[in-house]
Amino acid sequence: MTTRLADPWPAPLATGPVDVQVSLPGSKSVTNRALILAAIADGPSVVRGALRSRDTTLMADALTALGSAVDTSGDDWTVTPGEFRSDAHVECGLAGTVLRFVPPVAGLSTGAASFDGDAHLRNRPVGEVLTALRGLGVVIDDGGRGALPFTVRGTGTVVGGSVVIDASASSQFVSGLLLAGARYNQGVDVRHHGKPVPSLPHIAMTVAMLREHGVEVDDSDANRWTVAPGPVAAVDHVVEPDLSNAGPFLALAAVSGGSVVVRDWPRETTQAGDALREILGLMGCEVEPVAEGLRVRGSGTIRGVDLDLHDVGELTPVVAALCALADSPSHLRGVEHIRGHETDRLAALAAELGGLGADVTERPDGLSFRPAPLHAGVFRTYADHRMAHAGVVVGAAVPGILVEDIGTTSKTFPDFAGFWTGLLGAP
């Protein structure tokens, strides 16, 4: 039974140092990449410990609509590839991975696949992917918008070849083309031209997972990735904990001056969230691997930082919340691209943290903070789960914070509100 949550939701206050251990749901990024590769593989496979959230369910539904069978009835999801022959509708919701990863797969169908999603997703960029697919031989009907809604009209095969794109708005543009590229007649050779590509760890994740499936990938040249044509082997995946979702929990240690252990933190990973170890260390926390996973201890104060978050932009909201609570100035740089995420995260963070009293300056590619006392108020989330994470971090330190639409966290963490409340012992 789902508990109905108040909206806006009273964020629980940390009344003393916490001492908790948490187990996180699986990584959305790993789950959705594993589902894509399983759907185009040469036999059935299993995604073990798959994240069950809105984004991953939408991915499973999208691949099932195209013709694969994705059994999500258990904790381990079985994927049986099928023939992509029928017309299909793909509902993207707010999932950027569905928006950018599924169209390159839909080009392999002999049917027409229509794509649409929530209103917020219609503003997220996808035009570079659609233009690239046209250059590779796929017919796209988008009315010239380069955005949702659009239709991919496949012929059963994709010629493939070389494309030049500007991936400065999202690394997902590159990953989406690479994931399907081995099934194209000529493979795919993706070259980036423009400002630096953000979130490179996500492309590294894509490349590593392709290689696990026996796909030949050449990433030896900067800003160029080549996938050779060939079979995609059926490989079972074990999904790591979502380390970006660890952000608010590890931040809780810093805010409360307590200790938080995230269980099963991988010793080696391509996840962007692994950068939290270094970031929290710079902010004054003690960070150490332990037998259970990773422990962060807060010192009782939060130090300001000067950080370039270009490669780990998804961590910006939680880090910004900590900067607003820090005892010295902070500067967050290199994240202009997060203006194109679920919302314009820089503008949203400046507005919401500023509305609670933070001395924050919005810059073209980041945010600057000077110490200032925060006060009670409403923190809006703009249907963005990472904004909600920032709100609860502030709420753990400042009494009277009300977080709008806390349910948006279901995008990557089902029952986040209940879990967070339980950690803080709130009723």
N, C-alpha and C positions, 0 to 999 in steps of 0.2 A: 504494500500500500504506500502510495506517495504522499508525504506530508506537504500540505499546502503552506508555502512560505509567505511571510509578510513582505509587502513591497511598498516602500523601501524596507530593507531587512536590517534590523539592529545588529551591527557587527559586534561580536563579543570582545570585551576588553581583557587583556592579560593583566591580572591583578598582582602577579608575582612572577618570578622566574619559572618557566616551564621546564619539565624534564620528561620528554616523551620520545617514543620511537614510532615511526610511521612506515607503512608499506604503501607505495604508490601504484596506481593503475599503470598498465602498459603504455608504451610510447605510441602516440597517434601517428607520428612520422614513420616509425618502423612498421606499425600495423598496416597503414594504407599503402606503403610501398610493397610490403609483402603480399598484400591482396592483389595488387596490380600484376606483379610478377607471377603469382600463382595462377591468375586467370589466363595468362598467355603462355604458360609452360606446356611441356609435352606430356604431362600426366598429372594426376591428383597430388595434392600436398596439403599440409596442415600448418596453420598459423597458431602456435601454442601461446597461451596467455594473451590473446588478442585484447586490446582495449575495446570495451563495449561502451561507446558514447555516440552522440548524434553524428559526428563527423565520420566515424568508422562504419556505422550502420548505413549511412548514406552511400559510402563507397561500396559496401557489400551489395546494397540494393542496385546500385548503378551497374556493377559487373554482372549481376544476375539478370538485370533487364537486357543487357547486351547478349547474353546467351550462356554465360558460365553459371555454375551452381555453387553458391556460397552458403554453407550450413552454419548458421550462427547460434544454434540451439545450446551449445555447451561453451565451456571456457576456452576450449581449443576449436578453432574454426576450420572446417574441411572445405577445400576449394577444388572443384572438378571443372577443368576447362571445357568449353563447349564451342560449337560453331556459332559465329556471330552473323546470323542471317536475317533476323527479324527487325522491323522497325521498333524503336524503343524511345522511352522518355527518361531522361536522367535528371533527377531532382538534386541540385547541388546544395541546397540550404545555405549555410554560411561557410561551407568547407572549401577553402582555396585549393586543397589537394584534389578534390573531386573536379573542381572547375578547370584546373590546369593539367591533371594527370589522365583523366578519362578521355578527352577528345582525341589525343593521339592513338589511343586504343580503339576508339570508335571508328577511326579511319579504316580499320581492318575488317569492318562489317560490310555485308552486302546490303544492309538496310540503312534507313535514315534514323539518326539519333538526335532528338531534340533536347536541348539543355536549357534549364532555367533555375532560379534559386530565389532566396530571400531578397528583399529590396536592397539591403545593405550590400549584398554580393554583386548586384548589378553595377555598383560603382567601382568594383575592384578590377584592376587591369588584367586582361587576357588577350588583348589584340595581337601581341607579339607571337603568342602561341598559334593563333589562328592564321596569321600571315605566314608563319613558318610552315604550317601544315599545307597551306595552298602551294607554297614553293616545293613541297615534297610530293605533290600530286593529289592532295585531298580536296574535295569540293566542300566549301563552307558557305552556308547562307546566314549572314548576320546583318543584312541590310546596311552594310557599311559602318556599323557602329563599333565593331571591335569589342563588343561586350555582350553580356546576356541580354535577351535570349538569342540563341543561335542554333543552327542545325548542321550536323556533320553528315554528309551523304557519301558513304563508303562504296567501294566497288569490290571489296573482298581482299584487295592487296593495296599496298602503298609502295610507290616507286622508291621513295627515300632519296638519299644523297646529301648534298651540302646545303646548309642554310646559315645566314648571318642574322643574328638577332641582337636587340638591346635588352639584356637581362638585368639592367641596373635597378629595375623596380621589384624584381623577385627572382630568387634562385630557382623557384618552382618552374619557371619557363624552361630552364635547362633540364631539370630533372624529368619533367613530363615527357619531353622529346626523347631523352635517353632511355627511359623505362620501356618504351614501346619499340625503340629503334632496331633491336635485333630481329624483329619480325618483319621489317621493311626489306624489300628486295635488295636494295643497295646499302642497307644499314643507315646510319645517320652520322653526319659530321656537323656538329653544332659549334659555331664560332660566335663569340660575343664581341660586340663593338659598342662602346659607350663608357659611362662612368663605371667604377669597379662593381663587380657583382656582389651583392650582399649575401650574408648567411652561407658562406662557402662550406661550412661543416655539413650542411644539408645535401650539397652536391656530393661531397665525399661519402656521405651515407649511401646515396643512390649508387655511386660507382662501386662501393664495397659490396652492396647487396646484389648488384648485377653480376659481379665476379663470383659471388657465392653460387649463382645459378649457371655458371659456366660460360657467361657472356664475355667476349673479348672487348675490353674498353681501354682506350689510350687517352690518358689525361696528362701526358708528359709535357704538353705545351700549355702555357698560361692562356686562359680565355679560349681554350679549344678542347672539345671532348668528342671522341670518335667511338661509335659502337659498331662493331662488325656484324654483318648479317649472319644469322645462324640460329640453332635451336636454343630455347630457354629451358634448362633442366628443371625438373620438379624437385624442389628442395623444401624441407620443413624448416620453419623459422621459430625461434623462441624469442618473444618480444621482451625487450628490456623495460625496466620502469621508465616512465616519462620524466626525464631530468629537468625539463623546463617547468613542469608542474611542481617540481620540488621547490621552486622559488619562494612562494609564500611561506612554506613550512620552515625552510632554513632561515628565512628572514625573521620568523617568529623568535628564533633563538637570539638574533641580534636585538630585536625590539624589547624582549622581556629580560635579557641578560641571563637566559637559561640555556638548556641543552636540547638539541633535536638530533636524533639519529634517523637518517633515511636508510631503510634496510635495502640490501642487495644492490648497492651502488656499484656499477660495473667498474672493473679495474682499467679496462680499455673501452673506449666508445667514440663514435663519431657524433654523438648528440651535442648540440650547442649548449644545452644546460650544464654540461660538465664545467663550463667556465665559471659557474657559481662558486666553485671552490676558491679560485683565485680572487674573484671579486669580493667575496665576504671576508677573506683574509685581509685584503686591503682596507676594508671598512672596519677593521678592528676585532674581528672574530678569530677564534682559534678553530682551525679546520684540520681534521685528521681522519684517515681511514681507520676503521675498527673492524673487528670480526664480523659484526652485523651489517656493516655497510660504510656510511660516511657520517661522522659526527661534527656538528658545528656548535660551539659554545660562544654565547655573547659575552661581551666584557662589561656591559652596563652602559656603555656609550657607543655611539655610531659615528665613525669618522667620515668626513666628506672625501670624495674621490674625483679624479680627472680621468675619464675612461673613453676610449674609442670602442663603441659597441657594434661597429659595422657588421662583423661576422656573427654576432649573437643578438641581433636586434629584438628578438622576441622576449628577451630578459629585461628590456628597458622599463616596462611599467613597474615591476617589483623593485628594481634598482632605484627608479625615480622616487618611489614611495619612501625607501630608506634614506635617500638623499634629502627629502623634505624633512626627515626626522633627525638628520645629522647635526653635529655640533660645530661643523666647519663647512666652508663653501664646497660645492661640487659642480662639475661640468661633464655632461654626457654628450658625446659627439658621434658623428658618422652614421646617423640613423635616419637620414631624410626619407629612406625607402619605407619606413613604418607609417608614413602618412597614407600609404596605399593598402594597409592591412584592413582588418575588420572595420576600423574607423581610422581617421587621421589621429594616430595615437599621440603625436607630439602636441597637437592642438588640444586634444581631449585631456591629456595629463596636465598641461598648463592650466586649463580652465578648472578642472576639478580640484587639483592640489592647491591652486591659487585661491579657489573659493573657500577652502578650509583654512586659509591664512598663510600658506607657504609663500615665501619670497622666491618666485620662480620666473625666469625669463625664457620665453620660447625663441629659439633660434632656427635658422633654416634647416640645420641638420641635427638639432639636439635641444637640450635644456640646460639652463644654469640655475643653481640654487644658492641662496644665502640663508643662514640660520634664522628661523623665525618661529614663534609659537603657533601651533595649530589649534583649531577649535572645532566644536561639534558642527555637524551639517550633513547634507545629503551629497553623496558621491555617485554621480551618474556613470553608467558603464557603456552606453552606446551599443548595446548588444555584443559586447566584446569581452570574452572570458578573461583575457589578460588585464583589462581594466578592472574587472571585479577582483582579481587577485591583488592589485594595487590597493583597492579600497579596503579589503579586509586587513592588510598589513597596517595601514594607517589606523584602522579601527581597533587593532590590538594595542595600540599605544595611546590613542586619544579617545576619551569617553564621548559617547553621543554621536558616533558616525553611523549613518544610515546608508546602506549600499543598495542602489536601485538595481532591480532585475538580477539578483544573485543567481537565479536559475540559469543564466547564460553560461555559467561554468560547466554545465552538462556537456558542452561541446567537446571537452576533453577529460572531464572528471565527474562522473555521475555522483550525485548526493554530496558534492563538495561542501555545501553549507552545513549539513548534518555532521560530516566528518570534522570540519573545522571547529564547530561548536563543541563537539565531544572532546577535542584536545584541550580546550580552554576551560572545560568543566562548567560551561554555561548551561542553564536550564533549557 
